Every structure is written in C-alpha cells, then in structure tokens.
Amino acid sequence: MLVVMGIIAIYAETIYTIVTLFGVDPGPALLIGTMPILAVLLPGFPMLFFIAAFAVMVARKYRRR
C-alpha cells in the first residue's frame, strides 16, 4: 500500500510541476519563506513512502523468524 501511495505522490508532483510550468496555478497559498509549501514537500513524499514500504517489508521478513 505504501508503494502505491508513493507512486500516487510521484504522479501528484508531476501534475503540480506541469501545472506551474504552464502557469495554470493561481499562486501559492502557503509559503515557506519565499517558496511554495507544495514545491518543498511534494518532491520528498514519494521517497518517504518508498522508505516506509521498504522498512515495513524488512520488519515483516525478520519478525517471522
């Protein structure tokens, strides 16, 4: 399930990048300093989900022994 969430996060980040590239985005609602919060958080979410999925997989493998 975490891998699927990671893939969906990659898709969301790609869509957000395309929308901002074409200028369809009305502007950042929330800012961290001068950067939009989505531009800061979206690239990191997929990797966090994949790391969590790997950790769960390893924990399940060694829990059975």
WOFEN-V378782 format. One line per field, one symbol per residue. psi: psi as a letter, one per 30 degrees, with the letter a starting at -180 (. if undefined). A space follows every 50 residues. Layout:
psi = ???
//
This chain:
psi = eeeeeeeeeeeeeeeeeeeeefgfkflkekkjcgkkeefeeeffeeeeee eeeeeeeeeeefff.
//
